[in-house]
Amino acid sequence: MQENSNDYKFSIELALDNAKKRINLLDNPDKKCVIAEYKEWFNDGLNKHTVLLLRDDPII
């Protein structure tokens, strides 16, 4: 993981910037819920096996 640490760091920063932009588009009650989810996710700990991908065109 260390050999590509700059790539990981860039990807994480990009994901967090995107999350902030999406959160700022929400109304206050929804914004608070999403922020609480992110706090839970970070407090539970992150590892290299955990990946969250958000797509503009989800396949459901």
N, C-alpha and C positions, 0 to 999 in steps of 0.2 A: 504494500500500500504506500510505502514511503517514496518509492521511485516515481510515482505519479501524483505526489502530494499537491503540486500546483494545480493539476487538473481537478483533483477532488475539491480543493479549496475554491477554485473558480466555479465549479458546478454547485457547490453548497451556497456560495454567495449569490449566484444567479437564481437559484431556487428560492432563497429567502427574499430577495428583491421582488421576485414575481409574487410570492405569497403576500408581501406587504401591499403591493399594488392591488391585488385581488381583494384583500381585506378592506382596504380603503374605499372600495366601490360599494361595500355593503352598508345597509342601515345599521344603526347602533345595536339593536338586540342581536342581529345576526353576526355583527362584527365581534361582539363580546363572546358569543358561542365559539366562533372559529378561533379566536385568540386563546380561549380556554383549552380547546383541543390541541393547539400547537404547544401550549405550556405543558400539557399532559404528556405529549409526545417527547418533548425534550427532557422532562423530569424522569420519564421512564428509562431514559438512556438511549443513545444511538450506537449502533455498531455497523461494521462494514457489510453486514448481511441484510440490513434494513434499508429498503428503498421505497420511496413514495413517488409515483409518477402521476401527474395530473395532465390529462389531455384536453385539448379544446374540443375534440370530437370523440367522446368516450364511446366505446363499443360495449353496449349493455343489452 
